[in-house]
Amino acid sequence: HIRQVLGRDGDLAGRKIVVSAGGTQEPVDPVRVITNRSSGKMGYALAAEAAAQGARVTLISGPVNLPTPQGVERLNVETAVQMHTAALELAPQAALFIGCAAVADYRAANAAEHKLKKTDDQDTLTLTLVKNPDIIADVAALPDGQRPFVVGFAAETQDIERYAQDKLARKGLDMIVANDVSQQGLGFGSDDNAALLLWRTSDGSDRLVAPPQPKTQLAALIVRHALTHLSLTSSGA
C-alpha cells in the first residue's frame, strides 16, 4: 500500500501496462492438461513493480497459486488461445507490453469430451498437437498507433544469447529477457532469477547481464530499462 501511494506520481504514472504471466493449460480431456513448470512469480513481480511506479497495470494470468499484486487488475485465462485474445484486445491501449507468460507452443487438436480411459491392451497413446498462436509476435506486429513497446522473455537451457538474439529479431521485439532455466535455484518455481537483457538499437542490439537476485529486484531492473528505452522511442531518439 505504501509503495503504491508513493508511486502515484512515479515514472510510469498514468501509463497503461499489460503483463502476461504464468503458464497456460491446454486440455487433453476434462481431467488432463498439457502445461509447464511456470510459477508466475516473475510476471507477478513485474506487474507489482510497474504498479508501484504509478502505472495502470493489467495482468493476464494463467493458472497460478499467487495473490494479485496490490493495485493491479487481474484477468484470468487458462489456454494460449484465451491469452492471445486478451493480449490483442488490451495491447493497443498500452504503452508497454511485457510477455512473461510461459505459453504452451502446442495444444491438442481435438480435446476429448470425456476422460480418456486406459485399457489393458493399450500400451501407448498418440496425441495430435497443433501449434498455438504466437502471442508476443502478434502483439509486436500491431500497426503503428496501436503497437506498444514490446518486451519478450526467453526461457532456455542452452545457447542462451544466440536463441534470445534470434527471437528478438524474428518476432520483431524491442527488448528480450533471457534466462537459463536449467540452473538450479533459478527460474521456474524459484524466488530468484538471473537474466540477460537484450534490446534493439539503431545500429544493432545491446546487452546487459543481470546476476542472480530476487525476482522482485530483477523486476525493478527490467521495468527501469524498458522505461528508459520506451522514453527514447517516444521522444524519437
N, C-alpha and C positions, 0 to 999 in steps of 0.2 A: 504493500500500500504506500509506504514512504517513497520507494523508488518511483512509483507511478506518478505521485504528486509532484516530486521534484523534477520529473522528466516532462511535465506538460509543456514546457517551453524549450524542450531539448532539440537536438539537431534534426530529429525526424518529426517534429511537431506538425500535426495536420496531414502528414503524408500517409497514403494508403499502402500497406504492405501485405502481400499474400505469401504465406509459408505453407508448404506441404510437408507432412511428417508421418512417420510410422510406416509399417509395411501394408501391403494390400492382401486380401484373401480372395482367391479365385475358387469358387465352388466346383467340386467334382461330383458331389451328390449332396443331399441335405445334411450329411454328417461330416464329410471330409472336405478339406480345402487345400489348395497349393498356396504356400506362403513362404516367409523367410524369417531371419532372426532379428530383424529390426525392433528395437525397443521404443523408438520415437524420441529418445532423450535429447538428441542433438537438435532436432527440429523444434521441439518444445522450448529448449534453451534459446534458440534463435528468436522464436516468437516472443518469449518473455523479455529478451533484451531489447527488441525493437519497440515493444510496448513501453518499456521503462524509459525509452528515449522520446516518448511522445507520439509514436506512430499509431495509426488506427490499423490494427492487425487482425486479419482473418486467417485462422489456422485450419487448413484442410487436413483432417486427421484420419488415417487408417485406424483399425482396432488396436488400441494400446491400453496399458494399465497406468495411466498418468492423469493427474488433475489438470484442468485447464488453467494456464497461467493467468494471473491477475490482469484484468483489463483487456483480455484477448477474446475475440469472438471465434467460437469453435464450430466447425462444420464436420460432422462425422460421415465418413463413407466407408465402404468395405472393399469394393473392387476397383481395378485400374480404370475401367470404363466410367464408373461413377466419379472417380477423382479427375479424370480427363474432362468430363462435362463441367464439373465445378471449377476447375482451373481456367478453362476457356471462358467461362461466364464471368469470373472475378478478375482475371488478369488485366483486361483492357482498362479497368478503373484504377489500377495500381501503378505506383511509381517504381516499385521493386517487387520482383517475384523470386522467391528462394525455393527451389525444388529440392528439398531434403528427403522426401519420401523414398523408401525402398520399394519401388513399384515392380510388380511381377511382370517379367517380359512376355510371358505366355499365359493363356488361360485354356481351360478345357473347351474344345469345340462345341460339345453338347453335354452340359451338366445333366446328370441323371435326375429324373423327377423323384425317384425313390432310392433308398440306400442300396448300393451295390453289394450283393451277397457273395460271400466266399463259398465255393463248392469244393468237395473233396477231389474232384478230377481236374481242378483248375490250379495250376502252379504259377501262372503268370497272369498279369492284367495289362492290357495295352490301352493307353490313353492317347487320343489325338489332340494335340495342342495347336492353338492358333496364336499369332502374335497380337499383343495388346497395342493400343495406340501409344505413340511416343509423346508423353505429356510435355516434357521440357522443350523438345524440338518444336512442337506445335505452338507453344507459348512464344518461343523465340522467333517464329515465323509470322507472328501477327503483324499487320501492316503498320506503318508509321502513324502515330497518333493514338494507336491502341496498344502498342508494344511497350511493356515495362523494361527496366534494366533487369536482365535475367542471370541469376546465379544458379548453377547446377552443382550436383555432387557426384563423385565417382568413388564407389567402394570397390577396391581392387585387392588382389592377393599377389600380384607380380607386375613388374614393369610399370610402376605407378605413374611416373611422369609421362611416359610415352602414350599410355592409354588415355590419360587425362588430356594431354595436348590434342590427341585425335578427337576426343569427344567435344572439347571446346570448339574446335574448328568445324567438325562435321555437323554439329547440332546448332551452330550459329549462336553460341552463348557469349555473354560479355565477361563472365568470370566462372571459374570452377574450383571446387574444393575437393581435393582427392585425399583419400586416406587408405592405409593398408589395414584391412580388416583381419589379416592373418596374425597380426601382432597380439599376443596375449595381454589382456588387461586394457586393451584399447578398442574403440569401435563398438560393434554391436553389443548391447546389453550393459556396457560399462559406463561409469560416471566420468571417465577420462577419454581423451582423444588426442591424436596428433594429425596434422594435415599439411598438405602442400597446396597453396593458393596460386592459381594461375589466372591471368587476365589479359585481354586483348589490348594492344596499344596500336598507335598509328603505323608503327614500323615492325609489328610482330606481336610478341607477347612478353610478359614479365612474370616474375615468380616471387613467392615468399614462403619460407619453411616455418611452420608453427610446431614447436616441440611438444611432447606430451604435457597435457594440462587438463584441468577440469573442463568439461564441456561448456559450463556456464562462462568460463573465461575465454574459451575459444570462440564461443558465440559472439562475445563482445568484439573480439578482433575481426571476425568475419563481417559483422554489421558495420564496423568502423571503416573497413576497406571498401565494402560495397558502397557505402555512403560517399566516400571520397571520390570514387570513380563515377558514381551517379551524378554527383555535383559537377564534375568535369564535363561529363556528357551533356548535362542540361545547359551548361554555360557555353557549349560549343568548342571547348578547349580540346 
